[in-house]
């Protein structure tokens, strides 16, 4: 039997985009989740906490307003 691919869900926008930097919200998955969503880790997401990125996505459609021109809508098979 073949392996079953389970898509990785973006912790910011919940789209199933496979990990890495999400093309739907531009959050880079660094392993942060609900347990430490308020923590600013630095790294690929700079001075942004996951909680702030989620709020920005709800308001601006991107993890940070500066990324609004870089994101795209989720494809039908990526939607939460």
C-alpha atoms as one frame of an Amber mdcrd trajectory, in Angstrom:
protein
   0.000   0.000   0.000   1.133   3.531  -0.740   1.691   6.212   1.826  -1.121
   8.611   2.542  -0.124  12.273   2.346  -1.597  14.360   5.123  -1.326  18.078
   4.370   0.222  20.329   6.988  -2.161  22.970   8.304  -0.858  26.530   8.655
  -0.993  27.567  12.329  -1.925  31.114  11.326  -4.686  30.837   8.701  -5.504
  27.088   9.003  -5.086  26.526   5.259  -3.646  23.155   4.252  -0.619  24.530
   2.406   2.067  22.054   3.434   4.283  23.904   5.905   7.115  26.335   5.253
   5.974  29.839   4.354   2.255  29.795   3.685   1.252  31.409   0.368  -2.198
  32.200   1.804  -1.082  34.308   4.796   2.746  34.458   4.505   3.357  33.048
   7.997   6.417  30.828   8.229   5.649  27.686  10.207   8.321  27.489  12.906
   6.534  24.971  15.116   4.677  27.549  17.197   1.140  26.626  18.178  -1.716
  27.456  20.499   0.284  26.737  23.671   2.723  29.586  23.013   0.805  31.707
  20.487   1.423  34.907  22.460   5.224  34.459  22.449   7.364  36.419  20.006
  10.009  33.919  18.925  11.920  36.033  16.448  13.309  33.820  13.724  11.525
  33.792  10.370   8.489  35.702  11.682  10.493  38.529  13.214   8.713  40.523
  15.903   5.333  38.868  15.286   3.629  36.429  17.634   1.323  33.796  16.196
  -1.609  35.417  18.035  -0.861  38.777  16.376  -0.448  37.101  12.991  -3.844
  35.413  13.359  -5.470  38.736  14.203  -3.755  40.393  11.240  -4.953  37.604
   8.951  -8.533  38.154  10.144  -8.254  41.905   9.503  -5.876  42.211   6.519
  -5.883  38.753   4.911  -2.155  38.372   5.630  -0.062  37.622   8.717   1.222
  41.210   8.573  -0.198  44.166   6.605   3.087  44.474   4.678   2.413  41.059
   3.095  -1.011  41.870   1.646   0.347  42.051  -1.911   2.257  38.763  -1.536
  -0.563  36.411  -0.489  -3.186  34.567  -2.500  -6.577  33.064  -1.697  -6.608
  29.450  -0.554  -7.315  26.923  -3.283 -10.465  24.844  -2.710  -8.454  21.830
  -1.504  -6.491  23.997   0.952  -9.421  25.591   2.738  -9.987  24.733   6.389
